[in-house]
Every structure is written in structure tokens, then in C-alpha cells.
């Protein structure tokens, strides 16, 4: 490539514009419902760990969302 061609690229003034991203139109989120009593919503979480000797174990935690009582 010739050096004169490289220097002429700035003189050409290419019209390169960065187009902004289009934003997605989202639906309005539904309001969160608050449960009034206990025993209506339960949360489940599966946990696993490993002992020093290498054996693994799993725990299933089930918790009431209202009063945080676990089974």
C-alpha cells in the first residue's frame, strides 16, 4: 500500500456515524402481591456441600415466606 493512499484517507472524510441502539418497549410490570397469612407461599432452596473426607451431601430447605419458619 502506498503511503500517499494512507494519508489521503483522512482527506476523504468518511461519513461513519455510530447509530444509537434502539430501546426495547417493555410492558409495565405487575404489582407484587403480598400474602396476608402464613402457609401461603413457601420458598425452596437446594444446597450441597462436601466434607473433609470427600463425601458430599445435599440439603433441601423449605421456608415459609411470611414468618420465615423452616421445615
C-alpha positions in Angstrom: 0.0 0.0 0.0 1.3 3.4 -0.9 2.0 6.0 1.8 0.1 8.6 -0.1 -3.0 6.5 -0.1 -2.9 6.1 3.7 -2.6 9.9 4.2 -5.5 10.5 1.8 -7.9 8.5 3.8 -8.3 11.4 6.3 -8.9 13.8 3.5 -11.8 11.6 2.2 -13.7 12.3 5.4 -15.8 9.1 5.5 -19.2 9.7 6.9 -19.1 6.9 9.6 -21.6 7.6 12.3 -22.4 5.3 15.2 -26.1 4.5 15.3 -27.6 4.5 18.7 -29.2 1.3 19.9 -33.0 1.1 19.8 -34.6 0.7 23.1 -37.0 -2.2 23.6 -40.5 -1.3 24.6 -41.5 -3.2 27.7 -44.8 -3.9 29.2 -45.5 -2.4 32.6 -44.7 -4.9 35.4 -47.5 -6.2 37.5 -47.6 -5.1 41.1 -46.3 -7.6 43.6 -48.9 -9.2 45.8 -48.3 -9.5 49.5 -49.7 -12.6 51.1 -51.6 -11.9 54.3 -51.3 -15.2 56.1 -48.8 -17.9 56.8 -48.6 -21.1 54.8 -49.5 -19.4 51.5 -46.0 -19.1 49.9 -43.1 -21.4 50.5 -39.6 -21.0 49.3 -37.4 -24.0 48.4 -33.6 -24.0 48.2 -31.3 -26.9 47.3 -27.8 -26.7 48.9 -24.9 -29.0 48.6 -21.5 -29.2 50.3 -18.5 -31.5 50.7 -17.0 -32.9 53.9 -13.2 -33.0 54.6 -13.1 -36.8 53.7 -14.6 -36.0 50.3 -18.2 -37.3 50.7 -20.9 -34.9 49.5 -24.3 -34.2 50.8 -27.4 -32.2 49.8 -29.9 -30.2 51.8 -33.4 -29.1 50.8 -34.5 -26.0 52.7 -38.2 -25.2 52.7 -39.1 -21.9 54.3 -42.4 -20.1 54.8 -42.2 -16.7 53.1 -44.4 -14.9 55.7 -42.9 -15.8 59.0 -39.6 -17.4 57.9 -40.4 -20.7 59.6 -38.4 -23.6 58.2 -39.3 -27.3 57.9 
